[in-house]
């Protein structure tokens, strides 16, 4: 299985590429919004967990690519 199945099946015309770019940007924006909501929920949850886990949460949040 290829790591880039969308690119592999492209018909290579400008209209198609433009539409794929729009789709990818919408998916990226949706994923970023979901990450933001998850981080906000995790932050709100931190007041109820032990301090040792709080540092692990902060470290995990900072480990973004």
N, C-alpha and C positions, 0 to 999 in steps of 0.2 A: 504494500500500500504506500502510495506516495505521500510525502509530507505536505504537498501543495495540490490537492485534487482539484480545486477550483481553477488554478492556473493551467493545469494539465488539460482541462476540457474546454478551454477558451477557444472561441471561434476567431479570435484576433481581429475584430473590427472595432472601430472607435466607440460606436454606440454601445456595444456589449461591454467593453472595458469600462466605460463611464458608468453604466448601470451597476456593474459589479463593484466598482469603487464606492458608489453610493450605498450599496447594501453593506459592504464591509464597514463603512463609517457608521452607519446606523447600528450595526451589531456591536462595534467598539463602544459607541456612546451608551448603549444599553448595558453592556458589561461594566463599564466604568460607573454608571449609576447604581448598579447592583452592588458593586464593591463598596461604594460610598455608604449605601444603606446598611450593609453588613458591618462595616467599620463603626458606624454610628450606634448600631445595636450592641456591638461588642463593647464599645466605650460605656454605654449606659449600664451594661451588665457588670462592669468592673467593680462597682461599689458593693457588690454582693459576693465577691470571690476573695480568696486569700491573697495576701500581698505577693507571695511567691509566684502565683499565676499571673498577676498583673504585669510583672516584668517580662514574662514570656509573651504576653499579649502585645506589649509595646514593641518587643523585638520582632515579632512576627509581622506587625503592621509596617515596620520600617524596612522589611526585606522585600521591597518591590523591585521588579526588574527595570 
